[in-house]
Amino acid sequence: MRRTAAVWAGKATGALSRISRLGGGTTLPGDVARAIDPDVLRKLSHDLKQGAIVITGTNGKTTTARLISWLLEGAGHTVVSNRAGANLIFGATAAALQRAGADGRLDADWGVFEIDEASLERAVDEIQPRSAIVLNLFRDQLDRYGELEAIAKRIEKALARLPEASHAVLNADDPRVAEIGLSLERVPLWFGLDDPAVALRELPHAADARTCPRCGASLLFDAVYVGHDGVYRCPNGDFTRPAPELAATHIELNGFDSLSMGVSGVRIELPLGGLYNCYNALAAFAAANAIGLDPAYIADRFHTFHAAFGRQERLAAKGRHLNLVLSKNPAGFNETLRTAVDLAGGKYLLIGLNDRRADGTDVSWIWDVDFERLRGRAKLVVPAGNRANDLAVRLKYGGVDAAPPESDPSRALDSLIDGTPEGETAHLLCTYTAMLDVRSELVRRGWAKPYWET
C-alpha cells in the first residue's frame, strides 16, 4: 500500500508539473514519492525483468545512457531511463515512477540510469545494477564535489558494493578511473582508445590526473586523447594503463557530424562528432556486448542514433543551422572548442556561462579553457549567460574579438542570428543551466521542442 501511494503521488506530481508547464516532472515526483516511501526506487528496481545498468562519470553520462537505451529498445526490450538527464537519486526515482503502472509495479525489462558521481553509492544500494559504467573523472564543480581524489574514493566504495553477479565497465585511459578499478576485488571490463593518429603528444595545461597514485611521480603519456585520458605509465613502474579488453581503432572524425571507428571486428559509424563521443560509444558497446547483444547489430543500430537534447542537438533558425552543445568544465570545453573550430571549421559561436548550483558557483575554471583557439579564426563570438561579463574578460585576455556580452538569452540569440549569415552553422557551447536557458528561448520561438518531449 505504501509503495502504491508513493507511485500515485509521484505520478500525479509529474503530470501536474507538465500540465502547468513549470517543468518536465523529471525530479520533483521522485522527491514526493520518496517522502512517502523512502524505499520506492529499491522496490521498483526489483521489478525489472533483466536488471539495470548505471552510468557515472564527469562527462558523457546522458549520451552513453541514451546510446545503451537505443540499443536495448532496438533489440525489442522495454527500457526505463532518466532520459532528461536528471541524474540525482530523485531523478532516477522519477523516471521509474513515470513508467510504473496503476498497481505500483514497474513493468519493464531494463533500467538504464545515468547517475551523478556523488549519488552512485546510494544508487548502487537501491538499484542493485547488473553493470556499472565509469566514463571519466575530470575537475568539475569543485564547490560541490571537492577534488578528484575525494570523488574517486566515493566511486570506489560504490563499486565495491556491487552485487556479486554484477560487473564494472571502466575507462582504462583515465588514470583516476584506472586507480579505482585496480583496487577492486573483481577485475572490471576495461575499454579505451587505440589510435595514435588522433592523439595529442602532450597533456593540455588544464589536465587533472598527472601523477602516479602509488608513488607521486609525474606520469609519462605516450598518447593523450581527451583531457588527461590517454596511454600513460609511471616512470618508476608503479602504475600503468590497464590493457583494454575493448579498444577503438582506426578512428575517423568529421566535425560534429559523425565519427567512425573499429571495435571487435566491426565498423561503428555514429551521427555524433568529437573524439569524446568515441568514449561514449565504446562504453555503450562494451555494456551491450557484455549482456549478449551482437556486435554487428550494435554497429547497425548506432548508425540511426539521435542525440539527446543539448548534446550536439541540431536545430534550424531563420535559415541558419544551430548546433547546441553542453560544455561544462575545462576538459569538456576544450574538446568542444577543438571539435567546433579545428574539425568543423566553426566561425560563429555563442558561449554561455552560468554559475547556478547545477553549473558550479565557482567559474574561475574558465581560465583553464583554451579560448585562445578562437583568436583570429572565429568571426563572431557572443559571450552569454549570467556570467557573460566574466567570460568577456577571459576572451579579451585570450585575444579574442568578441561581441558585447549578453546575459539575457533572448538578446544573446538575436546577436548570434544577426551576426551569422544564412546557410551557415552557429555553435552554441553552454554550461548546463545556460544551455537550458538558451533552449527555453528556442522553444519559445518555436525552433525546438520542450526537452521532456525529445
Secondary structure, 3 states (H helix, E strand, C coil): CHHHHHHHHHHHHHHHHHHCCCCCCCCHHHHHHHHHCCCHHHHHHHCCCCEEEEEECCCCHHHHHHHHHHHHHHCCCCEEECCCCCCCHHHHHHHHHHHECCCCCECCCEEEEECCHHHHHHHHHHHCCCEEEECCCCCCCHHHHCCHHHHHHHHHHHHHCCCCCCEEEEECCCHHHHHHHHCCCCCCEEEEECCHHHCECCCCCCCCCCECCCCCCECEEEEEEECCEEEEECCCCCCECCCCCEEEEEEEEECCCEEEEEECCEEEEECCCCCHHHHHHHHHHHHHHHCCCCHHHHHHHHCCCCCCCCEEEEEEECCEEEEEEECCCHHHHHHHHHHHHHHCCCCEEEEECCCCCCCCCCCHHHHHCCHHHHCCCCCEEEEECCCHHHHHHHHHHCCCCCCCCECCHHHHHHHHHHHCCCCCEEEEEECHHHHHHHHHHHHHCCCCCCHHHC
